[in-house]
Amino acid sequence: MSKQELFLRNKIKKYYPKTFDKELIDEIIKVGEYKKIKSGELLINIGGKMSHIPLILEGILKIIRKEKNGEEIVLYFLESGDTCAISFANCINKKRSIFKGIVEKDLEAIFIPVEYIDDWIVTYKSWRYFIIDSYHFRLLEMVDAIDSLAFMNLNERILKYLTHKAEINNNCELEITHLEIAHDLHTSRVVISRIMKQLNDENKISSARNKIRVLVPLTK
């Protein structure tokens, strides 16, 4: 076994423990391409052709939906042990991407060529369950995003957004601007700045220039 094969095998076992059976891990190592992608880089754009799906080892990927008029909103974040369920459907149906994926935090992933995805569903039960679970979790996240838009006021949405970012980064201190928050939540920087001051006065966050500390308890 080569050093690269051993390296990938250990990575898969660490971030996908008990997810894949041995034969499938062998296949992933054989056909998968390991990549590192820097924060801020565009992984896939709307309308882009999807030739691979990522198995995320480390880092965070932000998934964004874009309206016809060009406005954007964040749907969810992907982290270690995740994949993007939407990409499965696009790859299998040979359709172009309906979302944009931007690296939020330096990413390490194994990219699986699209031509193997469909066959593995039939061949490997662990792969089939993995896809079903991925769809389930992403659906719950999108329902949660819809609920936030429908039932939460903007103060609550902002605090939820900040606490979630703190959770996935495993760090209560975030380096983020009011403009970035406004962009992700589809509102204006002026509104964000006003609400951030309110949250600061309520001791839910501590805000400084381009830095925010989340003071409410995290679930992770």
C-alpha positions as CSV (number, residue, x, y, z in Angstrom):
1,M,0.0,0.0,0.0
2,S,1.4,3.4,-1.0
3,K,1.7,6.3,1.4
4,Q,-1.1,8.2,-0.5
5,E,-3.4,5.2,-0.2
6,L,-2.7,4.9,3.5
7,F,-3.2,8.6,4.0
8,L,-6.6,8.6,2.3
9,R,-7.7,5.4,4.1
10,N,-6.9,7.0,7.4
11,K,-8.7,10.2,6.4
12,I,-11.9,8.3,5.4
13,K,-11.9,6.3,8.6
14,K,-11.5,9.4,10.7
15,Y,-14.2,11.6,9.0
16,Y,-16.6,8.8,7.9
17,P,-16.3,6.3,10.7
18,K,-18.5,3.2,10.1
19,T,-20.1,4.9,7.1
20,F,-18.6,2.9,4.3
21,D,-17.7,-0.8,4.1
22,K,-14.2,-1.9,3.2
23,E,-14.9,-2.7,-0.4
24,L,-16.4,0.8,-1.0
25,I,-13.4,2.5,0.8
26,D,-11.1,0.6,-1.6
27,E,-13.1,2.0,-4.6
28,I,-13.1,5.5,-3.2
29,I,-9.3,5.4,-2.8
30,K,-8.9,3.9,-6.3
31,V,-11.0,6.5,-8.2
32,G,-11.2,9.5,-5.8
33,E,-9.1,12.7,-6.2
34,Y,-7.8,14.3,-3.0
35,K,-7.8,18.1,-3.1
36,K,-7.1,21.1,-0.9
37,I,-9.0,24.3,-1.7
38,K,-8.4,27.7,0.0
39,S,-11.0,29.8,1.8
40,G,-12.9,32.1,-0.5
41,E,-12.5,30.0,-3.6
42,L,-15.5,29.1,-5.8
43,L,-16.0,25.3,-5.9
44,I,-19.0,25.2,-8.2
45,N,-21.1,28.0,-9.7
46,I,-24.8,28.1,-10.7
47,G,-25.0,26.6,-14.2
48,G,-21.7,24.8,-13.9
49,K,-21.2,21.3,-15.0
50,M,-20.8,18.8,-12.2
51,S,-18.3,16.1,-12.9
52,H,-17.5,15.1,-9.3
53,I,-19.1,15.1,-5.9
54,P,-17.1,16.0,-2.7
55,L,-16.6,13.9,0.4
56,I,-15.6,16.6,2.8
57,L,-12.8,15.7,5.2
58,E,-12.0,19.1,6.7
59,G,-13.2,22.7,6.3
60,I,-16.5,24.3,5.6
61,L,-18.4,24.8,2.3
62,K,-21.1,27.4,2.0
63,I,-24.1,26.5,-0.3
64,I,-25.8,29.5,-1.9
65,R,-29.0,29.8,-3.9
66,K,-29.3,32.7,-6.4
67,E,-32.5,34.3,-7.6
68,K,-33.2,35.3,-11.2
69,N,-32.6,38.9,-10.3
70,G,-29.2,38.1,-9.0
71,E,-29.9,38.2,-5.3
72,E,-28.4,35.4,-3.2
73,I,-29.2,33.7,0.1
74,V,-27.3,31.0,2.0
75,L,-29.1,27.7,2.2
76,Y,-26.7,25.8,4.5
77,F,-23.1,24.9,5.3
78,L,-21.3,21.6,4.8
79,E,-18.5,20.4,7.1
80,S,-16.4,17.3,7.9
81,G,-18.2,14.1,7.1
82,D,-20.7,15.7,4.8
83,T,-21.4,15.8,1.1
84,C,-23.8,17.8,-1.0
85,A,-27.0,15.8,-1.6
86,I,-28.1,18.2,-4.4
87,S,-25.0,17.3,-6.3
88,F,-26.0,13.7,-6.4
89,A,-29.3,14.4,-8.2
90,N,-27.6,16.8,-10.6
91,C,-24.8,14.3,-11.4
92,I,-27.2,11.4,-11.9
93,N,-29.6,13.4,-14.0
94,K,-26.7,15.0,-15.9
95,K,-28.0,18.5,-15.1
96,R,-26.0,21.6,-14.4
97,S,-25.6,23.0,-10.9
98,I,-28.6,24.9,-9.3
99,F,-26.5,26.3,-6.5
100,K,-23.2,28.0,-5.8
101,G,-20.6,26.5,-3.5
102,I,-18.0,28.7,-1.9
103,V,-15.3,27.5,0.5
104,E,-15.9,29.2,3.8
105,K,-12.9,27.6,5.6
106,D,-9.9,25.9,4.0
107,L,-11.3,22.6,2.5
108,E,-9.9,19.1,2.2
109,A,-12.0,16.7,0.2
110,I,-12.0,13.6,-1.9
111,F,-13.8,14.1,-5.2
112,I,-15.6,11.2,-6.7
113,P,-16.2,11.1,-10.5
114,V,-19.8,11.3,-11.5
115,E,-19.7,8.1,-13.5
116,Y,-19.3,5.9,-10.4
117,I,-22.2,7.4,-8.3
118,D,-25.1,5.6,-9.9
119,D,-23.4,2.2,-10.1
120,W,-22.3,2.4,-6.4
121,I,-26.0,2.9,-5.4
122,V,-26.7,-0.5,-6.7
123,T,-23.5,-2.2,-5.7
124,Y,-22.9,-0.9,-2.2
125,K,-25.5,-0.8,0.5
126,S,-23.4,1.6,2.6
127,W,-23.2,4.1,-0.3
128,R,-27.0,3.9,-0.8
129,Y,-27.7,4.6,2.9
130,F,-25.1,7.4,2.8
131,I,-27.0,9.1,0.0
132,I,-30.4,8.7,1.6
133,D,-29.1,10.1,4.9
134,S,-27.4,13.0,3.1
135,Y,-30.7,13.9,1.4
136,H,-32.5,13.6,4.7
137,F,-30.1,16.0,6.5
138,R,-30.0,18.5,3.7
139,L,-33.9,18.5,3.5
140,L,-34.1,19.2,7.2
141,E,-31.7,22.0,6.9
142,M,-33.6,23.6,4.0
143,V,-36.9,23.3,5.9
144,D,-35.2,24.9,8.9
145,A,-34.0,27.8,6.6
146,I,-37.6,28.2,5.3
147,D,-38.9,28.2,8.8
148,S,-36.4,30.9,9.8
149,L,-37.5,33.1,6.9
150,A,-41.2,32.5,7.6
151,F,-41.4,32.6,11.4
152,M,-38.4,34.3,12.8
153,N,-37.8,38.1,13.0
154,L,-34.4,39.3,11.7
155,N,-32.9,39.7,15.1
156,E,-33.5,36.0,15.8
157,R,-32.3,35.0,12.3
158,I,-29.0,36.9,12.8
159,L,-28.4,35.4,16.2
160,K,-29.1,31.9,14.9
161,Y,-26.8,32.5,11.9
162,L,-24.0,33.6,14.2
163,T,-24.4,30.7,16.6
164,H,-24.5,28.2,13.8
165,K,-21.3,29.6,12.3
166,A,-19.7,29.5,15.7
167,E,-20.7,25.8,16.1
168,I,-19.4,24.6,12.7
169,N,-16.2,26.6,13.2
170,N,-15.9,25.3,16.8
171,N,-15.0,28.8,17.9
172,C,-17.2,31.5,19.5
173,E,-15.0,34.2,18.0
174,L,-15.9,34.9,14.3
175,E,-13.9,37.1,11.9
176,I,-16.8,38.5,9.8
177,T,-18.0,41.8,8.6
178,H,-21.5,43.3,8.7
179,L,-21.5,43.3,4.9
180,E,-20.8,39.5,4.8
181,I,-23.7,38.8,7.2
182,A,-26.0,41.1,5.2
183,H,-25.0,39.3,2.0
184,D,-25.6,35.8,3.5
185,L,-29.0,36.8,5.0
186,H,-30.2,38.8,2.0
187,T,-30.6,42.2,3.7
188,S,-28.7,45.5,4.0
189,R,-25.5,46.3,5.9
190,V,-27.3,49.2,7.6
191,V,-30.0,46.9,9.0
192,I,-27.4,44.4,10.1
193,S,-25.4,47.1,11.9
194,R,-28.4,48.3,13.8
195,I,-29.4,44.8,14.9
196,M,-25.9,43.9,15.8
197,K,-25.8,46.9,18.2
198,Q,-29.1,45.6,19.8
199,L,-27.6,42.1,20.2
200,N,-24.5,43.6,21.7
201,D,-26.6,45.7,24.2
202,E,-28.5,42.5,25.1
203,N,-25.2,40.8,25.9
204,K,-25.9,38.1,23.3
205,I,-22.8,39.0,21.3
206,S,-19.7,41.1,21.7
207,S,-18.9,43.1,18.6
208,A,-15.7,44.8,17.5
209,R,-14.3,45.8,14.1
210,N,-14.7,42.7,11.8
211,K,-14.9,40.4,14.8
212,I,-17.9,39.0,16.7
213,R,-17.9,36.9,19.8
214,V,-21.0,34.8,20.4
215,L,-22.0,34.9,24.1
216,V,-25.1,32.7,24.0
217,P,-24.6,28.9,24.7
218,L,-23.8,26.7,21.7
219,T,-25.2,23.3,21.1
220,K,-21.9,21.7,20.0
